């Protein structure tokens, strides 16, 4: 019994000695982890959703290229085709069912209305193109009065710019027929003579009506 008691005491003494040696180190290590955790950001997401535009436009094509690049690092880019910049801003601001990033035409967002949105970079300039049938005598925007004009879908970036420019030149819903068409639908309307003119805000690399039938219409870059 005496020997067992001595062994028990020696065992307890050994544990106390080890705690005395390693205990402070363990505590310091735990404190270090806790402090470091306060300054370490969360791991980047492995899946990102991007808002683009019509599938026929440059935004969608650029998103496909980004998807290939991000896939090299194991990041999945989900592409959501949209009506354009106005819808993209709404999706960015949405609390549920929105997108993480999006292509947005310059001048569309309102910092006071969406204070939580941030621009990552300016990618390139986008010209405003106005296409019309060659046989129409149109040299300036006021000449579009009385015409059928495709100004882009309401949620696109083209629509607010086209509407404002036309209004400044006396062309509005009372003096012309404004059609909420964009992309391929606008091209079809122009070539089918259901529209006299169309407005596009597009990258020069985007497909546009001129490649389809250059002899049937003229275009202007404003």
Residue pairs with C-beta under 8 A, 6 or more apart in sequence:
44 75
45 75
45 100
46 74
46 75
46 76
47 75
47 76
47 77
47 78
48 70
48 75
48 76
48 77
48 78
48 100
48 101
49 77
49 78
49 79
49 80
49 98
49 99
49 100
49 101
50 63
50 66
50 77
50 78
50 79
50 80
50 99
50 100
50 101
50 102
50 103
51 80
51 82
51 87
51 88
51 91
51 92
51 99
51 101
51 102
51 103
52 59
52 60
52 62
52 63
52 79
52 80
52 81
52 82
52 88
52 102
52 103
53 59
53 60
53 81
53 82
53 83
53 84
53 85
53 88
53 103
53 156
54 60
54 81
54 83
54 84
54 182
54 183
54 184
55 81
56 183
56 184
56 206
56 207
57 183
57 202
57 203
57 206
58 202
58 203
58 205
58 206
59 103
60 79
60 81
61 205
61 206
62 103
62 123
63 77
63 79
63 103
64 79
66 77
67 76
67 77
67 79
70 76
70 77
71 77
80 91
80 99
82 88
82 91
82 102
82 155
83 153
83 154
83 155
83 156
83 182
84 105
84 152
84 153
84 155
84 156
84 157
84 158
84 159
84 182
85 103
85 104
85 105
85 108
85 156
85 157
86 108
86 154
86 155
86 156
86 157
86 159
86 160
87 155
87 156
88 99
88 102
88 103
88 104
89 102
89 104
89 108
89 109
89 114
89 117
90 98
90 155
91 97
91 98
91 99
91 102
92 98
92 99
92 101
92 102
92 104
92 114
92 117
93 114
93 116
93 117
101 120
103 123
104 119
104 157
105 126
105 157
105 161
105 201
106 122
106 126
107 161
108 157
108 160
109 117
109 119
111 117
124 203
126 201
126 202
126 203
127 201
127 202
127 204
127 221
127 222
128 158
128 161
128 162
128 165
128 199
128 200
128 201
128 221
128 222
129 199
129 200
129 201
129 202
129 208
129 219
129 220
129 221
129 222
130 141
130 197
130 198
130 199
130 200
130 219
130 220
130 221
130 222
131 190
131 197
131 198
131 200
131 208
131 209
131 210
131 217
131 218
131 219
131 220
132 138
132 144
132 147
132 196
132 197
132 198
132 217
132 218
132 219
132 220
133 190
133 193
133 196
133 197
133 216
133 217
133 218
134 215
134 216
134 217
134 218
136 143
136 147
136 196
136 197
137 143
138 144
138 147
138 197
138 218
140 169
141 165
141 166
141 168
141 169
141 171
142 169
142 170
142 171
144 166
144 169
144 171
144 176
144 196
144 197
145 170
145 171
145 175
145 176
146 175
146 176
147 176
147 177
147 196
147 197
148 176
148 177
148 179
148 194
148 195
148 196
148 197
149 162
149 166
149 171
149 176
149 177
149 178
149 179
149 195
149 196
149 197
149 198
149 199
150 179
150 180
150 181
150 182
150 185
150 186
150 189
150 190
150 195
150 197
150 198
150 199
151 158
151 159
151 162
151 163
151 166
151 178
151 179
151 180
151 181
151 199
152 158
152 159
152 162
152 180
152 181
152 182
152 186
152 199
152 200
152 201
153 159
153 180
153 181
153 182
154 180
156 182
157 201
158 182
158 199
158 200
158 201
159 180
159 182
161 199
161 201
162 199
163 172
163 178
165 222
166 172
166 176
166 178
172 178
179 186
179 189
179 195
181 189
181 195
181 198
182 200
186 195
186 198
186 200
187 198
187 208
187 209
187 212
188 194
189 195
189 198
190 197
190 198
190 209
190 217
191 209
191 212
191 213
191 216
198 209
200 206
200 208
202 208
208 219
209 217
209 219
210 217
210 219
